[in-house]
Structure formats: C-alpha cells, structure tokens
Amino acid sequence: MTRTDMRQLLLDWLDDNYHFGEAATLIPSDDASFLDNGILDSLGFVALIVYLEDKFHITIDRKSLNRENFDSLNKILSFVLPRLGA
C-alpha cells in the first residue's frame, strides 16, 4: 500500500465514521493535530486503532498510543506504513 493510498483510506474512514464527507476540508494540512482541530477525540482514536488493527492484521502496542504517533495524518502514516512493509 502506498502512502497516498493509506492517506485516502484514513480520510475515507474519517468520512464514514465521523465527518460525513468533510474530513479533507476539516484537516488544514497533513501535519494538523487531530485533537487540537477536533478531528478525533479519545474514543475516536480507540476506534481508529481497532480499525487499523483489524484492516491490516497488525497489533499496535498500547505504549505506542500517543500524540507522537497518532495525532495527524503524517504521524499515523509514518507509524503504520513501516509495520505493513511499505
């Protein structure tokens, strides 16, 4: 999976589950904080982690669940893609 494909997958998931087609317009840049910009709250992050684990058959160590790894598109992409061999 390419970075572009994964980025679109994340935007589609956000649209389907939280922002109903508005995710791309609500995220000012790929470095924008999901928490600070109201894109996801703590329960939304849990749902995202469960989705990623189920979709890609990976386990995300609970110690890795922090803002440094999951608070923006770029951070998620940088964390998840290497675990997929991308």
N, CA, C and O atoms as a CHARMM CRD file, in Angstrom:
* protein
*
  344
    1    1 MET  N      0.84500  -1.17500   0.00000 PROA 1      0.00000
    2    1 MET  CA     0.00000   0.00000   0.00000 PROA 1      0.00000
    3    1 MET  C      0.89000   1.23700   0.00000 PROA 1      0.00000
    4    1 MET  O      1.84000   1.33300   0.77700 PROA 1      0.00000
    5    2 THR  N      0.57700   2.16100  -0.86100 PROA 2      0.00000
    6    2 THR  CA     1.36000   3.39200  -0.94300 PROA 2      0.00000
    7    2 THR  C      0.90400   4.38200   0.12700 PROA 2      0.00000
    8    2 THR  O     -0.16600   4.24400   0.71900 PROA 2      0.00000
    9    3 ARG  N      1.74100   5.36600   0.34900 PROA 3      0.00000
   10    3 ARG  CA     1.40000   6.43000   1.30600 PROA 3      0.00000
   11    3 ARG  C      0.12300   7.14700   0.86000 PROA 3      0.00000
   12    3 ARG  O     -0.72800   7.46800   1.69000 PROA 3      0.00000
   13    4 THR  N     -0.01400   7.39500  -0.42900 PROA 4      0.00000
   14    4 THR  CA    -1.19500   8.06400  -0.96100 PROA 4      0.00000
   15    4 THR  C     -2.44700   7.21400  -0.73600 PROA 4      0.00000
   16    4 THR  O     -3.49500   7.73400  -0.35600 PROA 4      0.00000
   17    5 ASP  N     -2.33200   5.90700  -0.97300 PROA 5      0.00000
   18    5 ASP  CA    -3.46300   5.00500  -0.75200 PROA 5      0.00000
   19    5 ASP  C     -3.86800   4.98400   0.72100 PROA 5      0.00000
   20    5 ASP  O     -5.05200   5.04700   1.05000 PROA 5      0.00000
   21    6 MET  N     -2.87700   4.89500   1.59600 PROA 6      0.00000
   22    6 MET  CA    -3.16800   4.85700   3.03300 PROA 6      0.00000
   23    6 MET  C     -3.77800   6.17800   3.49300 PROA 6      0.00000
   24    6 MET  O     -4.70200   6.18400   4.30600 PROA 6      0.00000
   25    7 ARG  N     -3.27200   7.28300   2.98400 PROA 7      0.00000
   26    7 ARG  CA    -3.82600   8.59100   3.33200 PROA 7      0.00000
   27    7 ARG  C     -5.30300   8.64500   2.96100 PROA 7      0.00000
   28    7 ARG  O     -6.13500   9.08600   3.75300 PROA 7      0.00000
   29    8 GLN  N     -5.62400   8.19000   1.74000 PROA 8      0.00000
   30    8 GLN  CA    -7.01700   8.20200   1.29700 PROA 8      0.00000
   31    8 GLN  C     -7.87300   7.25400   2.12700 PROA 8      0.00000
   32    8 GLN  O     -9.02700   7.55800   2.42900 PROA 8      0.00000
   33    9 LEU  N     -7.31900   6.12200   2.49100 PROA 9      0.00000
   34    9 LEU  CA    -8.03000   5.16900   3.34300 PROA 9      0.00000
   35    9 LEU  C     -8.39600   5.81400   4.68700 PROA 9      0.00000
   36    9 LEU  O     -9.51200   5.64400   5.17700 PROA 9      0.00000
   37   10 LEU  N     -7.45600   6.54900   5.27400 PROA 10     0.00000
   38   10 LEU  CA    -7.71400   7.23800   6.53500 PROA 10     0.00000
   39   10 LEU  C     -8.78300   8.31800   6.37400 PROA 10     0.00000
   40   10 LEU  O     -9.67600   8.44300   7.21200 PROA 10     0.00000
   41   11 LEU  N     -8.68900   9.09200   5.30300 PROA 11     0.00000
   42   11 LEU  CA    -9.71000  10.12700   5.06000 PROA 11     0.00000
   43   11 LEU  C    -11.07900   9.49700   4.85400 PROA 11     0.00000
   44   11 LEU  O    -12.08100  10.00000   5.36200 PROA 11     0.00000
   45   12 ASP  N    -11.12300   8.39500   4.10900 PROA 12     0.00000
   46   12 ASP  CA   -12.40000   7.70700   3.88900 PROA 12     0.00000
   47   12 ASP  C    -12.96900   7.19600   5.21400 PROA 12     0.00000
   48   12 ASP  O    -14.17100   7.30500   5.45600 PROA 12     0.00000
   49   13 TRP  N    -12.11400   6.64000   6.06800 PROA 13     0.00000
   50   13 TRP  CA   -12.57700   6.15200   7.36700 PROA 13     0.00000
   51   13 TRP  C    -13.12000   7.31400   8.21100 PROA 13     0.00000
   52   13 TRP  O    -14.17500   7.19300   8.83400 PROA 13     0.00000
   53   14 LEU  N    -12.40300   8.42300   8.22800 PROA 14     0.00000
   54   14 LEU  CA   -12.88200   9.59800   8.96600 PROA 14     0.00000
   55   14 LEU  C    -14.23000  10.06500   8.42900 PROA 14     0.00000
   56   14 LEU  O    -15.13100  10.39900   9.19800 PROA 14     0.00000
   57   15 ASP  N    -14.36200  10.08500   7.10400 PROA 15     0.00000
   58   15 ASP  CA   -15.63300  10.49200   6.49800 PROA 15     0.00000
   59   15 ASP  C    -16.75700   9.52700   6.85200 PROA 15     0.00000
   60   15 ASP  O    -17.85400   9.95200   7.21400 PROA 15     0.00000
   61   16 ASP  N    -16.49100   8.25100   6.75000 PROA 16     0.00000
   62   16 ASP  CA   -17.52000   7.23800   7.00500 PROA 16     0.00000
   63   16 ASP  C    -17.96100   7.19400   8.45500 PROA 16     0.00000
   64   16 ASP  O    -19.11400   6.87600   8.74600 PROA 16     0.00000
   65   17 ASN  N    -17.04900   7.51200   9.37000 PROA 17     0.00000
   66   17 ASN  CA   -17.33700   7.32400  10.78800 PROA 17     0.00000
   67   17 ASN  C    -17.55500   8.59900  11.59200 PROA 17     0.00000
   68   17 ASN  O    -18.18600   8.56000  12.64800 PROA 17     0.00000
   69   18 TYR  N    -17.04600   9.72500  11.11200 PROA 18     0.00000
   70   18 TYR  CA   -17.11600  10.93700  11.93200 PROA 18     0.00000
   71   18 TYR  C    -17.50500  12.20800  11.17900 PROA 18     0.00000
   72   18 TYR  O    -18.25500  13.02500  11.71300 PROA 18     0.00000
   73   19 HSD  N    -17.02100  12.39000   9.97200 PROA 19     0.00000
   74   19 HSD  CA   -17.14600  13.71100   9.35200 PROA 19     0.00000
   75   19 HSD  C    -17.97100  13.75500   8.07300 PROA 19     0.00000
   76   19 HSD  O    -18.08900  14.80900   7.44900 PROA 19     0.00000
   77   20 PHE  N    -18.53900  12.62900   7.68000 PROA 20     0.00000
   78   20 PHE  CA   -19.53800  12.57600   6.62200 PROA 20     0.00000
   79   20 PHE  C    -19.16200  13.36900   5.37200 PROA 20     0.00000
   80   20 PHE  O    -19.91500  14.22400   4.90500 PROA 20     0.00000
   81   21 GLY  N    -17.99100  13.06600   4.85200 PROA 21     0.00000
   82   21 GLY  CA   -17.54100  13.69100   3.61600 PROA 21     0.00000
   83   21 GLY  C    -16.78200  14.99000   3.78400 PROA 21     0.00000
   84   21 GLY  O    -16.39900  15.61000   2.79200 PROA 21     0.00000
   85   22 GLU  N    -16.56000  15.40900   4.99500 PROA 22     0.00000
   86   22 GLU  CA   -15.91800  16.70200   5.24800 PROA 22     0.00000
   87   22 GLU  C    -14.48600  16.59100   5.77300 PROA 22     0.00000
   88   22 GLU  O    -13.85200  17.61900   6.00900 PROA 22     0.00000
   89   23 ALA  N    -13.96500  15.40000   5.96200 PROA 23     0.00000
   90   23 ALA  CA   -12.65000  15.23100   6.60400 PROA 23     0.00000
   91   23 ALA  C    -11.55600  16.00700   5.88700 PROA 23     0.00000
   92   23 ALA  O    -10.76600  16.70200   6.52700 PROA 23     0.00000
   93   24 ALA  N    -11.50200  15.89800   4.58100 PROA 24     0.00000
   94   24 ALA  CA   -10.43100  16.56900   3.83100 PROA 24     0.00000
   95   24 ALA  C    -10.47600  18.07900   4.00600 PROA 24     0.00000
   96   24 ALA  O     -9.42800  18.72500   4.02700 PROA 24     0.00000
   97   25 THR  N    -11.65500  18.65000   4.13200 PROA 25     0.00000
   98   25 THR  CA   -11.74900  20.09500   4.30100 PROA 25     0.00000
   99   25 THR  C    -11.50900  20.52500   5.74800 PROA 25     0.00000
  100   25 THR  O    -11.11900  21.66500   6.00100 PROA 25     0.00000
  101   26 LEU  N    -11.74200  19.61300   6.69800 PROA 26     0.00000
  102   26 LEU  CA   -11.53100  19.93200   8.11100 PROA 26     0.00000
  103   26 LEU  C    -10.07200  19.82500   8.53800 PROA 26     0.00000
  104   26 LEU  O     -9.68000  20.37500   9.56700 PROA 26     0.00000
  105   27 ILE  N     -9.27100  19.11800   7.74900 PROA 27     0.00000
  106   27 ILE  CA    -7.86200  18.93500   8.08500 PROA 27     0.00000
  107   27 ILE  C     -7.04500  19.91700   7.25300 PROA 27     0.00000
  108   27 ILE  O     -6.87100  19.70600   6.05300 PROA 27     0.00000
  109   28 PRO  N     -6.54000  20.99300   7.87100 PROA 28     0.00000
  110   28 PRO  CA    -5.85100  22.03900   7.11700 PROA 28     0.00000
  111   28 PRO  C     -4.52800  21.58400   6.48300 PROA 28     0.00000
  112   28 PRO  O     -4.10400  22.14400   5.47200 PROA 28     0.00000
  113   29 SER  N     -3.88600  20.58800   7.06200 PROA 29     0.00000
  114   29 SER  CA    -2.65800  20.03600   6.48400 PROA 29     0.00000
  115   29 SER  C     -2.46100  18.64000   7.04600 PROA 29     0.00000
  116   29 SER  O     -3.09600  18.27100   8.03400 PROA 29     0.00000
  117   30 ASP  N     -1.59400  17.87100   6.42900 PROA 30     0.00000
  118   30 ASP  CA    -1.33800  16.51000   6.90200 PROA 30     0.00000
  119   30 ASP  C     -0.60700  16.48600   8.23600 PROA 30     0.00000
  120   30 ASP  O     -0.49000  15.43100   8.85900 PROA 30     0.00000
  121   31 ASP  N     -0.11500  17.63400   8.67800 PROA 31     0.00000
  122   31 ASP  CA     0.54000  17.73900   9.98100 PROA 31     0.00000
  123   31 ASP  C     -0.38300  18.30200  11.05800 PROA 31     0.00000
  124   31 ASP  O      0.02900  18.43300  12.21100 PROA 31     0.00000
  125   32 ALA  N     -1.60900  18.63200  10.70900 PROA 32     0.00000
  126   32 ALA  CA    -2.54800  19.23000  11.65500 PROA 32     0.00000
  127   32 ALA  C     -2.94100  18.22500  12.73500 PROA 32     0.00000
  128   32 ALA  O     -3.21600  17.06100  12.44400 PROA 32     0.00000
  129   33 SER  N     -2.96300  18.68200  13.96400 PROA 33     0.00000
  130   33 SER  CA    -3.32400  17.84600  15.10600 PROA 33     0.00000
  131   33 SER  C     -4.79400  17.45200  15.04600 PROA 33     0.00000
  132   33 SER  O     -5.67300  18.30400  14.91700 PROA 33     0.00000
  133   34 PHE  N     -5.05200  16.14400  15.14100 PROA 34     0.00000
  134   34 PHE  CA    -6.41900  15.66500  15.17600 PROA 34     0.00000
  135   34 PHE  C     -7.11900  16.12300  16.46000 PROA 34     0.00000
  136   34 PHE  O     -8.29000  16.49900  16.42800 PROA 34     0.00000
  137   35 LEU  N     -6.41200  16.09100  17.57200 PROA 35     0.00000
  138   35 LEU  CA    -7.01200  16.51500  18.84100 PROA 35     0.00000
  139   35 LEU  C     -7.26800  18.01500  18.85900 PROA 35     0.00000
  140   35 LEU  O     -8.37500  18.45500  19.16800 PROA 35     0.00000
  141   36 ASP  N     -6.25600  18.79300  18.53100 PROA 36     0.00000
  142   36 ASP  CA    -6.37600  20.25000  18.60800 PROA 36     0.00000
  143   36 ASP  C     -7.40400  20.81300  17.63000 PROA 36     0.00000
  144   36 ASP  O     -8.00000  21.86000  17.88200 PROA 36     0.00000
  145   37 ASN  N     -7.61000  20.10900  16.50400 PROA 37     0.00000
  146   37 ASN  CA    -8.55400  20.58300  15.48800 PROA 37     0.00000
  147   37 ASN  C     -9.91500  19.88800  15.56800 PROA 37     0.00000
  148   37 ASN  O    -10.76400  20.08200  14.69800 PROA 37     0.00000
  149   38 GLY  N    -10.12200  19.08200  16.60900 PROA 38     0.00000
  150   38 GLY  CA   -11.41100  18.43500  16.80000 PROA 38     0.00000
  151   38 GLY  C    -11.73400  17.36400  15.76700 PROA 38     0.00000
  152   38 GLY  O    -12.90300  17.04900  15.54800 PROA 38     0.00000
  153   39 ILE  N    -10.71700  16.80700  15.13500 PROA 39     0.00000
  154   39 ILE  CA   -10.93800  15.76200  14.13400 PROA 39     0.00000
  155   39 ILE  C    -11.33500  14.44900  14.81900 PROA 39     0.00000
  156   39 ILE  O    -12.27200  13.77700  14.38800 PROA 39     0.00000
  157   40 LEU  N    -10.62700  14.09500  15.87300 PROA 40     0.00000
  158   40 LEU  CA   -10.94000  12.91100  16.67200 PROA 40     0.00000
  159   40 LEU  C    -10.79800  13.23200  18.14800 PROA 40     0.00000
  160   40 LEU  O     -9.96600  14.04900  18.54400 PROA 40     0.00000
  161   41 ASP  N    -11.62100  12.57700  18.95600 PROA 41     0.00000
  162   41 ASP  CA   -11.45700  12.64200  20.40000 PROA 41     0.00000
  163   41 ASP  C    -10.86500  11.30800  20.85200 PROA 41     0.00000
  164   41 ASP  O    -10.50800  10.47700  20.01700 PROA 41     0.00000
  165   42 SER  N    -10.75900  11.09800  22.14600 PROA 42     0.00000
  166   42 SER  CA   -10.09800   9.88900  22.64100 PROA 42     0.00000
  167   42 SER  C    -10.82600   8.61700  22.20100 PROA 42     0.00000
  168   42 SER  O    -10.17200   7.62800  21.87100 PROA 42     0.00000
  169   43 LEU  N    -12.14100   8.61800  22.19000 PROA 43     0.00000
  170   43 LEU  CA   -12.87100   7.44500  21.72600 PROA 43     0.00000
  171   43 LEU  C    -12.69100   7.23000  20.23100 PROA 43     0.00000
  172   43 LEU  O    -12.66400   6.09300  19.76000 PROA 43     0.00000
  173   44 GLY  N    -12.57200   8.31000  19.49800 PROA 44     0.00000
  174   44 GLY  CA   -12.30700   8.20600  18.06700 PROA 44     0.00000
  175   44 GLY  C    -10.95800   7.56400  17.78600 PROA 44     0.00000
  176   44 GLY  O    -10.81500   6.79100  16.83800 PROA 44     0.00000
  177   45 PHE  N     -9.97400   7.88700  18.61000 PROA 45     0.00000
  178   45 PHE  CA    -8.65900   7.26100  18.44900 PROA 45     0.00000
  179   45 PHE  C     -8.72800   5.76900  18.72700 PROA 45     0.00000
  180   45 PHE  O     -8.08000   4.97800  18.04200 PROA 45     0.00000
  181   46 VAL  N     -9.50600   5.38100  19.72200 PROA 46     0.00000
  182   46 VAL  CA    -9.66500   3.95500  20.01500 PROA 46     0.00000
  183   46 VAL  C    -10.29500   3.25300  18.81100 PROA 46     0.00000
  184   46 VAL  O     -9.83600   2.18600  18.40400 PROA 46     0.00000
  185   47 ALA  N    -11.33300   3.84400  18.24900 PROA 47     0.00000
  186   47 ALA  CA   -11.99000   3.26400  17.08100 PROA 47     0.00000
  187   47 ALA  C    -11.02500   3.17700  15.90100 PROA 47     0.00000
  188   47 ALA  O    -11.02600   2.18500  15.17100 PROA 47     0.00000
  189   48 LEU  N    -10.21000   4.20100  15.71100 PROA 48     0.00000
  190   48 LEU  CA    -9.22200   4.18700  14.63000 PROA 48     0.00000
  191   48 LEU  C     -8.20600   3.06800  14.82000 PROA 48     0.00000
  192   48 LEU  O     -7.87600   2.36600  13.86400 PROA 48     0.00000
  193   49 ILE  N     -7.71400   2.89500  16.02400 PROA 49     0.00000
  194   49 ILE  CA    -6.72900   1.84600  16.30100 PROA 49     0.00000
  195   49 ILE  C     -7.33900   0.47500  16.03600 PROA 49     0.00000
  196   49 ILE  O     -6.70300  -0.37600  15.41500 PROA 49     0.00000
  197   50 VAL  N     -8.55500   0.25700  16.49900 PROA 50     0.00000
  198   50 VAL  CA    -9.23300  -1.02100  16.26100 PROA 50     0.00000
  199   50 VAL  C     -9.39800  -1.25800  14.75800 PROA 50     0.00000
  200   50 VAL  O     -9.17000  -2.36500  14.27200 PROA 50     0.00000
  201   51 TYR  N     -9.78900  -0.23100  14.03800 PROA 51     0.00000
  202   51 TYR  CA    -9.93500  -0.34000  12.58500 PROA 51     0.00000
  203   51 TYR  C     -8.61100  -0.72600  11.92200 PROA 51     0.00000
  204   51 TYR  O     -8.56800  -1.65200  11.11300 PROA 51     0.00000
  205   52 LEU  N     -7.53400  -0.02000  12.26300 PROA 52     0.00000
  206   52 LEU  CA    -6.23400  -0.30600  11.65500 PROA 52     0.00000
  207   52 LEU  C     -5.76000  -1.72300  11.97600 PROA 52     0.00000
  208   52 LEU  O     -5.22700  -2.41900  11.11300 PROA 52     0.00000
  209   53 GLU  N     -5.96000  -2.13700  13.21800 PROA 53     0.00000
  210   53 GLU  CA    -5.55000  -3.49200  13.59900 PROA 53     0.00000
  211   53 GLU  C     -6.35400  -4.54300  12.83100 PROA 53     0.00000
  212   53 GLU  O     -5.78900  -5.52500  12.34900 PROA 53     0.00000
  213   54 ASP  N     -7.64800  -4.34400  12.71800 PROA 54     0.00000
  214   54 ASP  CA    -8.49600  -5.29900  12.00300 PROA 54     0.00000
  215   54 ASP  C     -8.22900  -5.28500  10.49900 PROA 54     0.00000
  216   54 ASP  O     -8.11800  -6.34000   9.87500 PROA 54     0.00000
  217   55 LYS  N     -8.12900  -4.11500   9.93400 PROA 55     0.00000
  218   55 LYS  CA    -7.94700  -3.97400   8.48300 PROA 55     0.00000
  219   55 LYS  C     -6.63000  -4.58500   8.01600 PROA 55     0.00000
  220   55 LYS  O     -6.58000  -5.25500   6.98400 PROA 55     0.00000
  221   56 PHE  N     -5.56800  -4.35300   8.77800 PROA 56     0.00000
  222   56 PHE  CA    -4.23900  -4.76200   8.32400 PROA 56     0.00000
  223   56 PHE  C     -3.65200  -5.94200   9.10000 PROA 56     0.00000
  224   56 PHE  O     -2.50600  -6.33300   8.88100 PROA 56     0.00000
  225   57 HSD  N     -4.44500  -6.49500   9.99900 PROA 57     0.00000
  226   57 HSD  CA    -3.99500  -7.66500  10.77100 PROA 57     0.00000
  227   57 HSD  C     -2.66300  -7.38700  11.46900 PROA 57     0.00000
  228   57 HSD  O     -1.72000  -8.17600  11.40700 PROA 57     0.00000
  229   58 ILE  N     -2.62900  -6.24300  12.12700 PROA 58     0.00000
  230   58 ILE  CA    -1.44600  -5.85100  12.89100 PROA 58     0.00000
  231   58 ILE  C     -1.86300  -5.63100  14.33800 PROA 58     0.00000
  232   58 ILE  O     -3.04400  -5.45900  14.63900 PROA 58     0.00000
  233   59 THR  N     -0.89200  -5.64000  15.21300 PROA 59     0.00000
  234   59 THR  CA    -1.12800  -5.29500  16.61000 PROA 59     0.00000
  235   59 THR  C     -0.36600  -4.01400  16.90000 PROA 59     0.00000
  236   59 THR  O      0.83000  -3.91200  16.62500 PROA 59     0.00000
  237   60 ILE  N     -1.05800  -3.05400  17.44900 PROA 60     0.00000
  238   60 ILE  CA    -0.43300  -1.78600  17.80600 PROA 60     0.00000
  239   60 ILE  C     -0.24400  -1.78600  19.31100 PROA 60     0.00000
  240   60 ILE  O     -1.21000  -1.79500  20.07400 PROA 60     0.00000
  241   61 ASP  N      0.99100  -1.77500  19.71800 PROA 61     0.00000
  242   61 ASP  CA     1.35200  -1.79400  21.13700 PROA 61     0.00000
  243   61 ASP  C      0.71900  -0.59600  21.84200 PROA 61     0.00000
  244   61 ASP  O      0.86300   0.54300  21.39800 PROA 61     0.00000
  245   62 ARG  N      0.03200  -0.85700  22.91800 PROA 62     0.00000
  246   62 ARG  CA    -0.66000   0.21300  23.64500 PROA 62     0.00000
  247   62 ARG  C      0.29100   1.30300  24.12300 PROA 62     0.00000
  248   62 ARG  O     -0.13600   2.44000  24.32200 PROA 62     0.00000
  249   63 LYS  N      1.56100   0.98500  24.31200 PROA 63     0.00000
  250   63 LYS  CA     2.54200   2.01000  24.70000 PROA 63     0.00000
  251   63 LYS  C      2.78500   3.00600  23.57000 PROA 63     0.00000
  252   63 LYS  O      3.28500   4.10600  23.80400 PROA 63     0.00000
  253   64 SER  N      2.43100   2.61900  22.34300 PROA 64     0.00000
  254   64 SER  CA     2.62400   3.48100  21.17500 PROA 64     0.00000
  255   64 SER  C      1.46200   4.43600  20.94900 PROA 64     0.00000
  256   64 SER  O      1.54100   5.32000  20.09500 PROA 64     0.00000
  257   65 LEU  N      0.39400   4.26700  21.70100 PROA 65     0.00000
  258   65 LEU  CA    -0.79800   5.09900  21.51900 PROA 65     0.00000
  259   65 LEU  C     -0.60300   6.44100  22.19600 PROA 65     0.00000
  260   65 LEU  O     -0.93300   6.62300  23.36800 PROA 65     0.00000
  261   66 ASN  N     -0.06700   7.36400  21.44200 PROA 66     0.00000
  262   66 ASN  CA     0.19700   8.69700  21.97200 PROA 66     0.00000
  263   66 ASN  C      0.14800   9.70500  20.83400 PROA 66     0.00000
  264   66 ASN  O      0.04900   9.33900  19.66300 PROA 66     0.00000
  265   67 ARG  N      0.21700  10.95900  21.19200 PROA 67     0.00000
  266   67 ARG  CA     0.14200  12.03200  20.19200 PROA 67     0.00000
  267   67 ARG  C      1.30900  11.99900  19.21800 PROA 67     0.00000
  268   67 ARG  O      1.16800  12.41200  18.06700 PROA 67     0.00000
  269   68 GLU  N      2.45500  11.51500  19.66700 PROA 68     0.00000
  270   68 GLU  CA     3.63100  11.47400  18.79400 PROA 68     0.00000
  271   68 GLU  C      3.42700  10.51600  17.62100 PROA 68     0.00000
  272   68 GLU  O      4.05900  10.67700  16.57700 PROA 68     0.00000
  273   69 ASN  N      2.56000   9.53100  17.77900 PROA 69     0.00000
  274   69 ASN  CA     2.34800   8.53200  16.73200 PROA 69     0.00000
  275   69 ASN  C      1.00600   8.63300  16.01200 PROA 69     0.00000
  276   69 ASN  O      0.87900   8.12500  14.89700 PROA 69     0.00000
  277   70 PHE  N      0.00600   9.27000  16.61000 PROA 70     0.00000
  278   70 PHE  CA    -1.34600   9.18800  16.05800 PROA 70     0.00000
  279   70 PHE  C     -2.10900  10.50100  15.99800 PROA 70     0.00000
  280   70 PHE  O     -3.32600  10.47100  15.81600 PROA 70     0.00000
  281   71 ASP  N     -1.46100  11.65000  16.14100 PROA 71     0.00000
  282   71 ASP  CA    -2.20400  12.90100  16.22200 PROA 71     0.00000
  283   71 ASP  C     -2.29600  13.67800  14.91000 PROA 71     0.00000
  284   71 ASP  O     -2.73100  14.83000  14.91800 PROA 71     0.00000
  285   72 SER  N     -1.90400  13.09100  13.79900 PROA 72     0.00000
  286   72 SER  CA    -2.05600  13.74100  12.50000 PROA 72     0.00000
  287   72 SER  C     -1.97700  12.68100  11.41400 PROA 72     0.00000
  288   72 SER  O     -1.56500  11.54900  11.66700 PROA 72     0.00000
  289   73 LEU  N     -2.36900  13.04800  10.22200 PROA 73     0.00000
  290   73 LEU  CA    -2.24000  12.10700   9.11100 PROA 73     0.00000
  291   73 LEU  C     -0.79000  11.66400   8.94500 PROA 73     0.00000
  292   73 LEU  O     -0.51300  10.46900   8.83900 PROA 73     0.00000
  293   74 ASN  N      0.12800  12.61800   8.92300 PROA 74     0.00000
  294   74 ASN  CA     1.53300  12.26400   8.71900 PROA 74     0.00000
  295   74 ASN  C      2.07100  11.34800   9.81900 PROA 74     0.00000
  296   74 ASN  O      2.82900  10.41800   9.54200 PROA 74     0.00000
  297   75 LYS  N      1.68400  11.60900  11.04600 PROA 75     0.00000
  298   75 LYS  CA     2.16800  10.77400  12.15200 PROA 75     0.00000
  299   75 LYS  C      1.62100   9.35300  12.04100 PROA 75     0.00000
  300   75 LYS  O      2.34600   8.38600  12.27200 PROA 75     0.00000
  301   76 ILE  N      0.34800   9.22700  11.68900 PROA 76     0.00000
  302   76 ILE  CA    -0.24100   7.89900  11.52800 PROA 76     0.00000
  303   76 ILE  C      0.42600   7.16400  10.37100 PROA 76     0.00000
  304   76 ILE  O      0.78900   5.99400  10.49400 PROA 76     0.00000
  305   77 LEU  N      0.58200   7.85000   9.26300 PROA 77     0.00000
  306   77 LEU  CA     1.22400   7.23100   8.10200 PROA 77     0.00000
  307   77 LEU  C      2.63600   6.78000   8.43200 PROA 77     0.00000
  308   77 LEU  O      3.03800   5.67400   8.07000 PROA 77     0.00000
  309   78 SER  N      3.38400   7.62000   9.10800 PROA 78     0.00000
  310   78 SER  CA     4.76700   7.28700   9.46700 PROA 78     0.00000
  311   78 SER  C      4.84700   6.13100  10.45200 PROA 78     0.00000
  312   78 SER  O      5.82500   5.38400  10.46100 PROA 78     0.00000
  313   79 PHE  N      3.82700   5.98400  11.27400 PROA 79     0.00000
  314   79 PHE  CA     3.83100   4.90300  12.24800 PROA 79     0.00000
  315   79 PHE  C      3.34600   3.58500  11.63600 PROA 79     0.00000
  316   79 PHE  O      3.94600   2.53400  11.86300 PROA 79     0.00000
  317   80 VAL  N      2.27000   3.64500  10.86900 PROA 80     0.00000
  318   80 VAL  CA     1.62900   2.41300  10.38700 PROA 80     0.00000
  319   80 VAL  C      2.32000   1.82800   9.15800 PROA 80     0.00000
  320   80 VAL  O      2.53700   0.61800   9.10200 PROA 80     0.00000
  321   81 LEU  N      2.66500   2.64300   8.18900 PROA 81     0.00000
  322   81 LEU  CA     3.20600   2.10100   6.93000 PROA 81     0.00000
  323   81 LEU  C      4.42400   1.18600   7.11300 PROA 81     0.00000
  324   81 LEU  O      4.48300   0.14200   6.46500 PROA 81     0.00000
  325   82 PRO  N      5.39200   1.53000   7.96200 PROA 82     0.00000
  326   82 PRO  CA     6.51900   0.60200   8.13500 PROA 82     0.00000
  327   82 PRO  C      6.09200  -0.75400   8.70000 PROA 82     0.00000
  328   82 PRO  O      6.74900  -1.76200   8.44500 PROA 82     0.00000
  329   83 ARG  N      5.01800  -0.78600   9.45200 PROA 83     0.00000
  330   83 ARG  CA     4.51600  -2.03200  10.01500 PROA 83     0.00000
  331   83 ARG  C      3.82200  -2.90300   8.97200 PROA 83     0.00000
  332   83 ARG  O      3.55900  -4.08300   9.20500 PROA 83     0.00000
  333   84 LEU  N      3.53200  -2.30400   7.82000 PROA 84     0.00000
  334   84 LEU  CA     2.90900  -3.03100   6.72400 PROA 84     0.00000
  335   84 LEU  C      3.93700  -3.43900   5.67200 PROA 84     0.00000
  336   84 LEU  O      3.59900  -4.04800   4.65700 PROA 84     0.00000
  337   85 GLY  N      5.19200  -3.09400   5.93100 PROA 85     0.00000
  338   85 GLY  CA     6.22700  -3.38500   4.95800 PROA 85     0.00000
  339   85 GLY  C      6.24800  -2.40800   3.79100 PROA 85     0.00000
  340   85 GLY  O      6.83300  -2.69200   2.74600 PROA 85     0.00000
  341   86 ALA  N      5.61100  -1.25900   3.97100 PROA 86     0.00000
  342   86 ALA  CA     5.54800  -0.26000   2.89500 PROA 86     0.00000
  343   86 ALA  C      6.71500   0.71600   2.99400 PROA 86     0.00000
  344   86 ALA  O      6.82900   1.62700   2.17400 PROA 86     0.00000
